[in-house]
Amino acid sequence: MRTKLRSATRLLKDIRTEQGMSAQEVADASGVHRNTIYRIESGRWSASVVVFERILDALGYELDVMKKGSQ
């Protein structure tokens, strides 16, 4: 489980940096404190689904849950 958490949090950082956004810009757009953004990206904080969705929304993405094995 820890490996999946790290990859999900790493994904947030990768998206943010690809878009050229600072953690402060994402924090302002999502309403999540900048330090929390850094903690989530480094894997030191387990974000709730609500917080994760708010950050993804600020980055222009949405969370989509699919059944295993479906495409």
Stockholm file with secondary structure:
# STOCKHOLM 1.0

chainA/1-71         MRTKLRSATRLLKDIRTEQGMSAQEVADASGVHRNTIYRIESGRWSASVVVFERILDALGYELDVMKKGSQ
#=GR chainA/1-71 SS CHHHHHHHHHHHHHHHHHTTCCHHHHHHHHTCCHHHHHHHHHTSSCCCHHHHHHHHHHTTCCCCCCCTTCC
#=GC SS_cons        CHHHHHHHHHHHHHHHHHTTCCHHHHHHHHTCCHHHHHHHHHTSSCCCHHHHHHHHHHTTCCCCCCCTTCC
//
